[in-house]
Amino acid sequence: MYLYGRLAQKMSWEDYFEDYRTYIKLEKNLSSNTLEAYFRDLKRLREFIEKRYGALPPEEVTMHHIEEFLADLYDRKVNRMTQARTLSGIKSFYNFLLVNDKIDVRPTELIQSPKTKRKLPDVLTTEEIIAVLESVDLSQEQGHRNRAIIETLYSCGLRVSEAVNLQLSDLFFDDGYMRVTGKGDKQRLVPVSGEAIRAIRLYLEQRRIMTVESKYKNILFLNNKGRPLSRVMIFMIIKRAVADTGIDKNVSPHTFRHSFATHLIQGGADIRVVQEMLGHESILTTEIYTHLNKEYLHKSVANNHPLAVHDV
């Protein structure tokens, strides 16, 4: 284990943090943002304990100390999502100490995470998706590229970072699939609709006349200088397309991913199939779309059932 090479004397919080950072990088494969958030939270816990109890080493921290720290977050009106993330990081740290035989019992064992109310994202209807696609002017220089991007985001449910990083070698159109590299460099195969394949092929025909730097030749979506598009550029492409439709919703690249998943659930797709196509590690992340589907069903009943109560 990571701590066995240390001397037998008591270690400081910083010593533990150093070993924990090595462990979490190798074992957890977390994003750099999540990693830094974990360490900010752990340092706040250390500062809180030192302020109230003096130089208390991590292995002497009890459930009472951590509950006091969490209560302090609540009193300072820290939102529940941040409270839950903070507790998650503390639990991970103490699990690390447990597996390295530095503690016998985790002080977080019986502490429950605060319940968070997940905000349901905006979703476009099928008609609105079509309106956005048709608003793209194909006579413009990058018209076919812009339509292909939107078709791909919606057809495959991609994150914008996944669309930016798509390569020509990821396309298996004869089989109707594309290979997507998601979070943690995990790859998955995602079915591609016929409309998206057609849009991408039309864009590639148009791309033939472009001058492309050799190191970018395998990147699918390029700007007019033959270099990869940024996430911000795709965001702007979508904002312009939506502005021309008159749709009054907060639409971003992620909206097409949400719409893809919601429409699949509405159509009766199995949630685990949707989980796999979205590249979600946990089924709990995908479950938000079942809530969206319930809202859709309630609205459908309210609007269409003969005995439903309507405003008069």
Secondary structure, 3 states (H helix, E strand, C coil): CCCCCCCCCCCCHHHHHHHHHHHHHHHCCCCHHHHHHHHHHHHHHHHHHHHHHCCCCHHHCCHHHHHHHHHHHHHCCCCHHHHHHHHHHHHHHHHHHHHCCCCCCCCCCCCCCCCCCCCCCCCCCHHHHHHHHHHCCCCCCCHHHHHHHHHHHHHHCCCHHHHHCCEHHHEECCCCEEEEECHHHCEEEEECCHHHHHHHHHHHHHHCCCCCCHHHCCECCECCCCCECCHHHHHHHHHHHHHCCCCCCCCCHHHHHHHHHHHHHHCCCCHHHHHHHHCCCCHHHHCHHHHHHHHHHHHHHHHHCCCCCCCC
